[in-house]
Amino acid sequence: MEYKDRAIVLRTVKYGDNKLIVDLLTREAGRVSVVWKVSMSRTSKVRKQFFQPLTLLEVDMERSPRQAMAALGDARLFRPYVSLTADAVKISQGFFVAEFLVYATRDMHPEPLLYDFVEQGLLWLDATVGSTANFHLMFMLRMSRFLGFMPDVGTYVDGAVFDLREGVFSTAMPLHRDVLMPEDAKKMQILMRMTPSNLHLFRFSREERNRVVDLCLKFYRLHIPQFGEMKTLEVLQALFV
């Protein structure tokens, strides 16, 4: 069966001498792995550069029930980036987001709203001229809404703890250890106020921002089985002063 879709490149792995396996997040089919045969022909419109992490594509795919992976027929740039591939800070954030999406969307079924959220977030990051230091924090927490475990900020009161398993704030300690104490719980509640329009107003030290990243990843690991260790985390944590 042949079909067209919009897609975001998550990662690319070399397969044999002249093939690539490309993991895509697509709008209509969810998470898809495709095989592409590298062509050295000058007449080929598909370029290897199309398969860099987070590239926005329009793709033609052919999928057979007998095959685990789809075959990529054609790929076209949907919208090229301006600063996301040129600005050092945004490049590091982009690599982190791409790796985060690899784990967070594992076995993802079709979810157009989630796809739109990711695509719009990347285009916002690319277009923004001011500070983007908190982008990845906002991105991780707001994406949890589309995965079914967004923190319920309506349950917050001063001095509450945050139950990581249930995603709620409480004045009573749960009967397990997956909990954020009041100081960290308050950080989680504050983060949920972030939007693209007010992102630059939130001020964190590097230590505070790195602590929040760790809390967000812990939250995801509790809700998504086999969420891997982030190799890009160390570089990201060294970015901001």
N, C-alpha and C positions, 0 to 999 in steps of 0.2 A: 504494500500500500504506500502510495506517495502522498506527501503532504508538505505544506509550507508552514513555517512558524517563526516567531521571533525568539532569539536565544541570547543568553549571556554565557560567555566562556568562563568556566571555573578552573579547569586545569587541563594540561595536555601531557601525554606520555608517549614516548617513542615506541613503536611496535614494529619489530623487524627492521629491515633495511630501508624501507621507503613508505612506511605507513605511520599514522598518528592515531591514537585513541584520544578523543576529545570529550570531556565531560561538560555537558551543557545544562543550564537551567532554562527551560523553555516555557513559553506562556501557556500553550495549550496542552502539552504532553508531560509537563513536570520535568523531573530529572531524567536526562537521556544521555547515554554514551554512544558516540558515533565513531565510525572508522573512516579516515580520509587517507587516500593514497596521494603522497606528495608528488606533484607534477612539476617538472623542470621546464615544461614548455612555456614559451613566451606568450602563447595565445591563451593560456589558462587564466581565467579571471580570479580564481581563488588563490590567495597568497598565504604562505606559511605564517606571515605576520598577523593574519586574521585571528589566529588561535592563541594570542596572548591573553592572560587572565583578565577578565571583566570586559573584553571586547563585546560590543553590542552588534549582533548580526541578524540578518534575515536569512533563513536556511531552507533548502529543499532537502527532504530526507525520504528515504525509502526503508520501510520496516516490514520484515517478514515474521510471522509467528514462530517460525522455526529458528530464528536468529536472536541471540542475546543482545546484539548491538545493531543499531540502525546504520545504514550506509548513507554517507553525505553526498548528495548529488551536486549541490551548488551552495555557495555562501556569499553574501554581500554585506558590506558594512551598512548597518542601520543608521548609525550616527557616530562619526569619529569624534574622539575626545580632543580637547584643546590643551587643558592644563593637567589632567589626570595622568598623562604619560610624560609630563615635562617637569612638574613641580616635585622636588625631592620629598617633601612631607606627604603630599597626596599619593605619590608612588608607594611609599611605605604603608600608608593607610589602605591603599588599594590592594596590596599583596595580603595584608591582614584580613581584609574583608573577603577576598577571594577564598582564602584558606578557611575562614569561618563558614562561608557558604558551602564549601565542600562537605563539612561535617554537619551543619545545621539542616541542609536539605537532602541528606542521605535518604534514598528511597522515597523522595517526595512525589506525591501524586499531583495531577494537574491542579494548580491553584493560581488562576490568573491574577487575583488581587495581590497575592504575595509577589508574583513576578513584577507587577506594576510598581509595587512598593520599592523593590530592589532597583529596578531600572530608573525610576524617578529619583531615588536617593543618589545613584551614581551620577546622573546628569546634574543634579544639584551640586554635588561635590565638585564636579568638573567646572561648573559655571561660577562658583563662589569665589569672590576676590578676597574677602576678609578671612579671619581666622577659622580654620576647620578643626582645631585641636580636639574638640569634643564630638566630632562626627561619628566615630566608630562606637562611642558610648551610646549615643542616641539611637544609632542604627541597630545595635544588638538588642536593646530593650524594646524598642518599638516593633521590631520584627517578631518578637515573641507573641504579639497579638495574633498574627496569622498562623502561628503554630499551636495555639490553644492554651498557652500558659502565661499570658501577660499578667504581671503583678496587679493586684486589685488595690489601687491607691485610695479607694473609698473607705478602706478599713483602717487607714493610718490615723493614729493619735500620737501625741508626744509621749516618748518613753516606750513606745511599742517595739516588739521584736518582729522580725520578718521570717515567716515560715517558708523556707525555700521549696519544700515539697508541695505545699498547698497554694503558694503564691499569694498569701494574705498576711496582713499585719495583725498582731494580737498583743494584748496586755498580759496574756498568760503564756508561760513557756510550754511548747509542745513536748510530747513524750519521745522525742528523738533529737539528734544532734545537728540536723541540717537546718540551722537557724542562724540569722544574723542578729547580733545584739543591737541595742538601741542606736548606738553611734553609726554603725554600718547600715542599719535599717533606715535611718534618716537620709543617708546618702542615696539609697535606692529610691526613696520617695521623691527626693529632689530631682533625680535624673528623669523621672517619669514626666516632669514638667517641660522637658526640652522639646522644642520644635525647630524646624529649620530657621524660622524667623527670629527666635530668641537664643539660638545656640551660642552666639558670641558673648552673651551676657553672663554665662556661667563661668566662674573662675575657679580653677583647681591648681594646686601645686602638682609637680610631676609625681610625687609620692601619692597624693590623693587620687590622681587620675589612674595611676597604675593599680592602686588598690581597688578602684571601681571596676577596672577591666577584669581583675582576678575574680571579683564577686560575680560579675556577669557570666563569666565562663563557668564558674562553679554552678550557677543557676541552670545554665544550659546542660551541663553534664548530668545533672540530676533528672532532667526531663527528656534527654535524647540519648538512648543507649549507644555505646561505642563512639561517643564524641571524643575525637582524638586530641592529642597534645599539640598545641599550636606552635609550629616551628618559627613563625614570623613574629611571635610575641616579644621576644627579646629585643629585636630591632625596633619595634613600635614603642616599647617602654623606654628606650633611650632617646626618643625623639624630642620631647618637649621639656622645656625648663620650668 
